[in-house]
Amino acid sequence: MKLIIAIIHERNKQKLSEALFAEGISYTKLGSTGGFLRQGNATLLIAVEDGQVETVLTLVRTGCKTSERFVPVSAEPGIAQSQYGPNMGSVVRDASGGGVAFVVNIEEFHRF
């Protein structure tokens, strides 16, 4: 048995949740924050049999695409425009969305 810890952008949560539900895969969702601009994330804890790992990773990969956007530097406290050089202007290019997944072995599993 494996535990997949998928950290995804908040806006992809619904799409991935529906895809997991369609496959009959349950999960636990935790709200989380992280990344360069401290955007809202969702962390999904997904326990599956070894043979389901690739299915889940495919769902995460297809449901959580990265997109590029431009964010005003002034939107993030503590970031000086000088950090990005004189040609950056007042915006920062940000690749948002996407996700990461960690797959770890489960030694024991107990349901209460």
N, C-alpha and C positions, 0 to 999 in steps of 0.2 A: 504494500500500500504506500502511496505517496501523498505528500501535502504540497499543493501548489499555492504559493503566496503570490498573488497577482496584484500589483499596484498600478492602477489605471487612472486616467484623468476622469474627473467627476462627470463630465458630459458624455462619456462613453459607458457609464454604469448601466443605464437602462437597456441599451442595445445588447451588451454582453450578458446582462441578467436574463433577458428574454432568450438569447441563444443557449445559455446553460440550461434554462428551464425546459426548452424544447428537446434537449438531449437527456433530460431526466437527471441532471447533475445538480446537487444542492451545494450550498456554500454559506459562509458567514461573512457579512460585510461589516467593515470597520471604516469609519470616516478618518481620513488622515490628511496631513498637509506636508508639502515638501517641494523640492525643486528650486530652481533659480528665483522664480517670482512667487514662491510660496502659494501656489495655486491649490485649489481643493482637489483632493484625490480620493479614491475609494480603494481600500485594501480588501481583497477577497481571499478568504481562506477556503481552499477547495480540497477536500480529501477524496481521492479516487483510487481505484485499483490501477495497477501498473499499466494495464492495457488501455486505459482511458487517458493517459497523460498526453499523448499526441493530439487527441481530439480536443482536449481543453486548451492546449497551447495554440492550436489552429484557430479556435474560437477567439482567444485573446488577440492573436495576431491580426485576424481579419476584422474584429470589432473595435480595435483601438488604434486607428491610424494616426500618424503624426501630421500636424498641419503647421504652417508657418504664419506668424502674425507679427505685427510691429506694435510695440508697447512704448508709451511715453516714459522716458527715464524718470520723470517726476512722479510717476505712479508708484514707484518703489522707494520707500523711505531709506535713507542711508546710502543710496547709490549716487555717486557723483558722476556727472557727465564726462569729466576728464578721464574716467576709467576706460572709456570706449574710444578715445582719440578724437581729434578735431573734426574728422569727416563723418562722424556718426550722427551729428545733429542732435535732436532731442528725443530720438526714438532708439529702441534696441530691438533687433530681430530676435524673435523667440520661437523656437520650435516647441509647440505644445501638443498635448494629447499623447497618443502612444501609450506605452506601458512597459513594465518589466515583470518578469515572472521568475520566481525561485522554486525549484523542485527539490524537495528533501524527503528522505526516507522516514517513514513512521515506524518506530519500533513496536509501539503498542497503541491500540485504539480501544477506547471504552465509551459506551453510550449509556447515559444515566437518565 
